Amino acid sequence: MAFQSFLQLFTPKDRVFYSLFEQVADSVAKMGKLMKEAVAEPDADKRAAISSQVEDQEHVNDDLTHRIFTELGRNFITPFDREDIHYLASSLDDICDYIYAAVKKINFYKVNPNDTGIQKLADLIDQGAMQIQIAVKELRNMRDMRKITDALVKVNSIENQADDIFDLSIERLFESEPDAKEVIKKREIYQVMEIVTDKCEDAANVIESIIIKYA
C-alpha cells in the first residue's frame, strides 16, 4: 500500500489539470458572454443582476485557479512545464478579473453602456474569450493544431482591433462629451475593457509557447 501511494505521486495528473483548465476556459467564455449581455441591457436593475452573475462567476474562477495551484504543488509530474501551467492559470484568471472590473465600473459609475466604444469592445471581449476557450480545450490532445493556431491568430487580431477602437473612442469622447466627469468615467472603462483583450493575448502567447514545446 505504501509503495502504491508512493507511485501515485509520480503518476501523471493530465486529467486533473486538463479538466481544471477546461473549466476555467468555460468560465472565461461565460464571463465574456455576460459582459456583452450587461452592456446590451438598457435597464439598470437588470444590468446589476447580470453584474452579480459576473461576480459569482469570477469567484468560481478564483476557486478553480486555486485548485490548479494546489495540484501544481501536490504533483511531481505534470502534462507540461510547471511554469507554463502557472503562467496559463494566472493569465486566464487575469482575463476574468478584468472582465469583472469592467462590468463593476460600469455599474459603480452609473454609466450608460449604450456607447459605441463600450459596445464594440464588449463584442471583441466576447469573441476573444471564445477563442481562448477553443484553444485551451484543444490542449488536452493537441491533435488539431490548425484549430489552436487559428484561434490564437484571431485573439491577436482582436487585440489589435481593440487598440484601434480604444484610440477612436478616446478621440470621440474628448470631442463630443462636454461633461468632464463622464469623460473620466468612460475613459477608465475603455481602458479596463481594452486591458481584457491584452490579457487574452497574454493567455494566447502562453498557449503558443506550450504547443511549440510539446506539439
PAMARZA-292040 format. One record per atom (N, C-alpha, C, O): residue in one letter; x, y, z. Coordinates in steps of 0.2 Angstrom, whole numbers, plus 2048, in hexadecimal, padded with zeros to 3 digits. Example, Ala and Ser with C-alpha at 12.3 -4.5 7.8 and 13.67 -1.06 7.14 Angstrom:
! residues 2
a8427E4827a83E7EA827a8427F0827a8477EF82As8407F5823s8447FB824s840800827s843806828
***
This chain:
! residues 215
m8047FA800m800800800m804806800m80380B7FCa80A806804a80E80C805a81180D7FEa8128137FCf8148077FBf8178087F4f81280B7EFf81480F7EBq80C8097EFq80780B7EAq8068127EBq8058167E6s8058157F2s80481C7F3s80A8207F0s8098257EEf81081D7F1f8168207EFf8168217E7f8188267E4l81481B7E4l81481C7DCl80E8217DAl80F8247D5q8098227DEq8048267DCq80782E7DBq8048327D8l80C82F7DFl80F8367DFl8128377D8l81383D7D6f8148327D4f8178327CEf8138317C8f8158307C3t80C8307CAt80882E7C4t8058357C1t8038397C5p8068367BBp80483C7B8p7FC83E7B9p7F88397B9k7FB8447BBk7F58467BDk7F184A7B7k7EE84F7B8d7F38487B1d7F084B7ABd7E984D7ABd7E78527AAr7E58487ADr7DE8497AEr7DC84E7B2r7D78527B1v7DF84E7B8v7DE8547BDv7DF85B7BAv7DB85F7BBf7E585C7B8f7E78627B5f7E38647AFf7E086A7AFy7E28607AAy7DE8617A4y7D78637A6y7D48687A3s7D485F7ABs7CD8607ADs7CC8677B0s7C886B7AFl7D18697B4l7D186F7B8l7D28757B3l7CE87A7B3f7D68747AEf7D787A7A9f7D187A7A5f7CF8807A3e7CE8757A3e7C887579Fe7C28787A3e7BF87C7A0q7C28777A9q7BD87B7ADq7BE8827ADq7BA8867ADv7C58847AEv7C688B7AEv7C588E7A7v7C28947A7a7C688B7A2a7C588D79Ba7BE88E79Aa7BB893797d7B988A79Dd7B288B79Dd7B08917A1d7AC89579Fs7B38927A6s7B28987AAs7B489E7A7s7B08A37A7v7B989E7A3v7BC8A47A0v7B68A679Av7B48AB799a7B48A1796a7AF8A2791a7A98A4794a7A58A8791k7A78A179Ak7A08A379Dk7A08AA79Fk79C8AE79Em7A68AD7A2m7A78B37A4m7A78B879Em7A48BE79Eg7AA8B6799g7AA8BA793g7A38BB790g7A18C178Ek79F8B6790k7988B678Ek7948BB792k7908BF790l7958BA799l7918BE79El7938C679Dl78F8CA79Em7998C779Cm79C8CE79Am7988D1795m7958D7795k7978CD78Fk7938D0789k78C8D178Bk7898D5789e7898CC78Fe7828CD791e7818D3795e77C8D6795a7868D479Aa7858DA79Fa7858E079Ba7818E579Dv78A8E1796v78A8E8792v7848E878Ev7828EE78Ba7818E378Ca77B8E3787a7748E478Ba76F8E5788e7758E4792e76F8E4796e76D8EC798e7718EF79Bp7688EF795p7678F6797p7648F779Ep7658FD7A0d7618F27A1d75E8F37A7d7648F27ADd7678ED7ADa7648F77B1a76A8F77B6a7698F17BBa76E8EE7BDd7638F07BDd7628EB7C2d7648E47BFd7678E07C2k7628E37B9k7638DC7B6k76B8DC7B4k76E8D67B5r76E8E17B3r7758E27B2r7798E07B8r77E8DD7B8a7768E27BEa7798E17C4a7798DA7C6a77D8D77C9a7738D67C4a7728CF7C5a7778CB7C1a77A8C67C3i7798CD7BBi77E8CA7B6i7858CB7B9i7898C77B9s7868D17BCs78C8D27C0s78D8CE7C5s7938CC7C7s7888CC7C9s7888C77CEs78A8C07CCs78E8BD7CFq7888BE7C6q78A8B87C3q7918B87C1q7958B37C2v7938BE7BFv79A8BE7BDv79F8BE7C3v7A48BA7C3e79D8C17C9e7A08C07CFe7A08B97D1e7A68B67D4d79B8B67D1d79A8AF7D3d79F8AA7CFd7A38A67D2q79F8AB7C9q7A38A87C4q7AB8A97C5q7AF8A57C5e7AC8AF7C7e7B38B17C9e7B68AD7CFe7BB8AB7CFh7B18AC7D4h7B38A97DAh7B48A17D8h7B889E7DBv7B089F7D4v7B08987D1v7B78977CEv7BB8927D0n7B989C7CAn7C089B7C7n7C589C7CCn7CA8987CBd7C58A07D1d7CA8A07D6d7CB89A7D9d7D18977DBd7C58967DBd7C68907DEd7C988A7D9d7CD8877DCl7C888B7D3l7CB8867CEl7D28877CEl7D68837CDt7D488E7CDt7DB8907CDt7DF88D7D3t7E488B7D3h7DC88E7D9h7DF88C7DFh7E08847DFh7E58827E1r7DB8817DCr7DC8797DCr7E28777D7r7E58737D8i7E287B7D2i7E887A7CDi7EF87B7D1i7F38777D0f7EF8807D5f7F58817D8f7F787C7DEf7FC87A7DFt7F187A7E1t7F28757E6t7F486E7E3t7F986B7E5e7F186C7DDe7F48667D9e7FB8677D7e7FE8627D7l7FD86D7D5l80486E7D3l80986D7D9l80E86A7D8g80786F7DFg80B86D7E4g80B8667E7g80F8647EAr8058637E5r80485C7E7r8088577E3r8098517E5n8088587DCn80A8537D7n8118547D5n81385A7D3f81584F7D4f81C84F7D1f81C84F7CAf8208537C7i81784C7C7i81784B7C0i81184F7BDi80B84E7C0t8128537B8t80D8577B6t80C8577AEt8118547ABp8078587ABp8068577A3p80B85C79Fp80D85A79Af80D8617A2f81286679Ff81586A7A4f8148697AAd81A86E7A3d81E8717A7d81A8747ADd8158777ACr81D8747B3r81A8777B9r81987E7B8r8148817BAe81E8817B5e81E8897B4e81888B7AFe81588F7B0d8188867AAd8128887A5d80B8877A8d80788B7A7i80B8827ADi8048817B0i8038877B4i7FD8897B4h8088897B8h80788F7BCh8058957B8h8008997BAy8098967B2y80889C7AEy80189C7ABy7FD8A17ABl7FF8967A9l7F88967A5l7F38977AAl7EE89A7A9a7F38947B0a7EE8957B5a7ED89C7B7a7E889F7B8s7F389F7B8s7F38A67BAs7F08AB7B5s7EC8AF7B6s7F28A97AEs7F08AE7A9s7E88AD7A8s7E58B27A6l7E68A77A8l7DE8A67A8l7DB8A97ADl7D58AC7ACd7DD8A97B3d7DA8AC7B9d7DA8B47B8d7D58B77BAd7E08B67B5d7E08BD7B4d7DA8C07AFd7D78C57B0i7D98BC7AAi7D38BD7A6i7CD8BE7AAi7C98C37A9c7CB8B97AEc7C58B97B2c7C58BF7B7c7C08C37B7d7CB8C17BAd7CB8C67BEd7C98CD7BBd7C68D17BEy7CC8CE7B5y7CB8D47B2y7C48D57AEy7C18DA7AEi7C18CF7ADi7BA8CF7AAi7B68D27B0i7B18D67AFy7B78CF7B6y7B38D17BCy7B48D87BDy7AF8DB7BFa7BA8DA7BDa7BC8E17BFa7B88E67BAa7B68EB7BCa7B88E47B3a7B58E87AFa7AD8E97B0a7AA8EE7B0v7AA8E37B1v7A38E37B2v7A18E77B9v79C8EA7BAk7A68E67BEk7A58E97C4k7A58F17C4k7A18F47C7k7AA8F37C0k7AB8FA7BFk7A58FD7BBk7A29037BDi7A28FA7B6i79C8FC7B3i7968FD7B7i7939027B7n7958F97BCn7908F97C1n7918FE7C6n78D9027C8f7988FE7C9f79A9037CEf79990A7CCf79790F7D0y79B90B7C6y79B9127C3y7959147C0y79491A7BEk79090F7C0k7899117BDk78A9147B6k7879187B4v78E9117B2v78F9137ABv78A90F7A7v7899097A7n7879137A2n78390F79Dn78790C798n78B90F794p787905798p78C901793p78A90278Cp78D8FF788n78490578An782906784n78790B780n78591177Ed78D909780d79290D77Dd796909778d798903779t79890C772t79B90876Dt7A190476Ft7A28FE76Dg7A5908772g7AC905775g7AB8FF779g7AE8FA778i7A690077Ei7A58FB783i7A28F5780i7A48EF781q79D8F677Bq79A8F0778q79F8EC773q79F8E6773k7A38F0770k7A88ED76Bk7AD8E976Fk7AF8E376Dl7B08EC775l7B58E8779l7B28E277Cl7B58DD77Da7AB8E377Ea7A88DD781a7A78D777Ca7A88D177Ed7A68D9776d7A58D4771d7AC8D0770d7AC8CA76Fl7B18D4770l7B88D176Fl7BA8CD775l7BD8C8774i7B88CF77Bi7BA8CB781i7B68C5780i7B98BF782d7B08C577Ed7AC8BE77Ed7B08BA778d7B08B477Aq7B28BD773q7B58B976Eq7BC8B6770q7BD8B076Fg7BF8BA773g7C68B8776g7C58B277Bg7C98AE77Ba7C08B377Fa7BF8AE785a7BE8A7781a7C08A2784m7BA8A877Cm7B88A1779m7BE89E775m7BE898775q7C28A2772q7C889F76Fq7CD89C774q7D0897773i7CD89F77Ai7D189C77Fi7CF896782i7D2891783q7C8895782q7C588F784q7C688A77Fq7C8884781i7C688B779i7C7886773i7CE884774i7D087E774a7D3888775a7DA887775a7DC88277Ba7DF87D77Bv7D9884781v7DB881787v7D8879787v7DB875789k7D2879784k7CF872783k7D286D77Fk7D286777Fe7D687077Ae7DA86C775e7E186A778e7E4866775l7E386D77El7E986B781l7EA864784l7EF861784r7E4861785r7E485A788r7E7855783r7EB851785n7E585577Dn7E8851778n7ED854773n7F1850770m7EC85A772m7F085D76Dm7F085A766m7F5859763r7EA857764r7EA85475Er7E8859758r7EA858752d7E485E75Ad7E2863754d7E6869755d7E386E758m7EC869753m7F186F754m7EE875750m7EF87B753r7EB87474Br7E8879747r7E387D74Br7E288374Ak7DF87974Ek7D987C752k7DC881758k7DA886759i7E287E75Bi7E5882760i7E888975Di7E788E760t7EC888758t7F088D755t7EB893752t7EC899753d7E589074Fd7E089574Cd7DD899752d7DC89F751a7DC896758a7D989975Da7DE89F760a7DC8A4762l7E489D760l7E98A1763l7EA8A775El7EB8AD761v7EA8A6758v7EB8AC753v7E58B0754v7E58B6753k7DF8AE755k7D98B2756k7D98B675Ck7D78BC75Cv7DC8B3761v7DD8B7768v7E28BD766v7E08C2769n7E78BC763n7EC8C1761n7E88C775Dn7E98CC75Es7E48C4758s7E08C9754s7DB8CD758s7DB8D3757i7D88CA75Di7D38CD761i7D78D2765i7D48D8766e7DC8D1768e7E08D676Ce7E28DC768e7E28E176Bn7E48DB762n7E68E075En7E08E575Cn7E08EB75Cq7DA8E175Bq7D48E575Aq7D28E9760q7CF8EF75Fa7D38E6766a7D18E976Ca7D58F076Da7D38F576Fd7DC8EF76Bd7E08F576Cd7DD8FB767d7DD90176Ad7DB8F9761d7D98FE75Dd7D290175Fd7D190775Fi7CE8FD762i7C78FF764i7C890476Bi7C590976Cf7CD90276Ff7CF906775f7D190D773f7CE912775d7D690D76Ed7D891476Cd7D3918769d7D291E76Al7CE915764l7C9919761l7C491B767l7C1920766s7C291776Cs7BE918771s7C091E775s7BC922777i7C691E777i7C992377Bi7C992A777i7C792F77Ae7CA92A770e7CA93076Ce7C393276Ce7C293876Dr7BE92E76Br7B793076Ar7B5933771r7B1937771l7B7930776l7B593277Dl7B793977El7B393D781f7BD93A77Df7C094177Ef7BC94677Af7BC94C77Be7BA944774e7B794976Fe7B094A770e7AD95076Fs7AC945773s7A5946774s7A294677Bs79C94877Be7A6944780e7A3944786e7A594A78Ae7AB94C78Cp7A094E78Cp7A295578Fp7A3954797p7A695879Ad7A094E79Ad7A094D7A1d7A794A7A3d7A89447A1a7AB94E7A6a7B294B7A8a7B29457ACa7B69407ABk7AD9447B0k7AC93E7B4k7AB9387B0k7AD9327B1e7A69397ABe7A59337A7e7AB9317A3e7AC92B7A1v7AF9367A1v7B593579Dv7B99307A1v7BC92B79Fi7BA9327A8i7BF92E7ACi7BC9277ADi7C09227ADk7B59267AEk7B29207AFk7B391B7A9k7B59167AAk7B191E7A3k7B191A79Dk7B891879Bk7BA913799r7BD91D79Cr7C491C79Ar7C691679Er7CA91179Ce7C59167A5e7C79107A9e7C490A7A7e7C79047A7i7BD90A7A5i7BA9047A3i7BD90179Di7BF8FB79Cy7BE906798y7C2904792y7C9900793y7CA8FB790q7CC903798q7D3900799q7D38F979Cq7D68F579Av7CE8F87A1v7CD8F27A4v7CB8ED79Fv7CE8E779Fm7C68EF79Am7C48EA795m7C98E8790m7CA8E278Ee7CD8ED78Ee7D38EC78Ae7D88E778De7DB8E378Ai7D98E8793i7DE8E4797i7DB8DC797i7E08D8797v7D58DB797v7D28D4796v7D58D1790v7D78CB790t7D58D578At7D78D2784t7DF8D1784t7E28CC781d7E38D5788d7EA8D4789d7EB8CD78Dd7EF8CA78Bk7E78CC792k7E78C6796k7E68C0792k7E98BB793c7E18C178Dc7E08BB789c7E68B9785c7E78B4784e7E98BF782e7EF8BE77Ee7F58BB782e7F88B6780d7F58BD789d7FA8BA78Dd7F98B278Ed7FE8AE78Ea7F38B078Fa7F18A9790a7F38A5789a7F58A0789a7F18A9783a7F28A677Da7FA8A577Ca7FC89F779n7FE8A977En8058A877En8088A3782n80C89F780v8058A2788v80789C78Cv805895789v809891788i7FF895786i7FD88F782i80188E77Ci80388877Be803893779e808892773e80E88F775e81188B772s81189277Bs81788F77Es81788877Fs81B88477Ei811886782i81087F784i81087A77Ei81387577Di80C87C778i80B878773i81287876Fi81387376Bi81687D76Fi81D87D76Ci82187776Fi82587476Ck820877776k825872779k82286B779k826866779y81C86A778y819863779y815860773y81485A773a81486576Ea810862768a81485D764a81285B75F
***
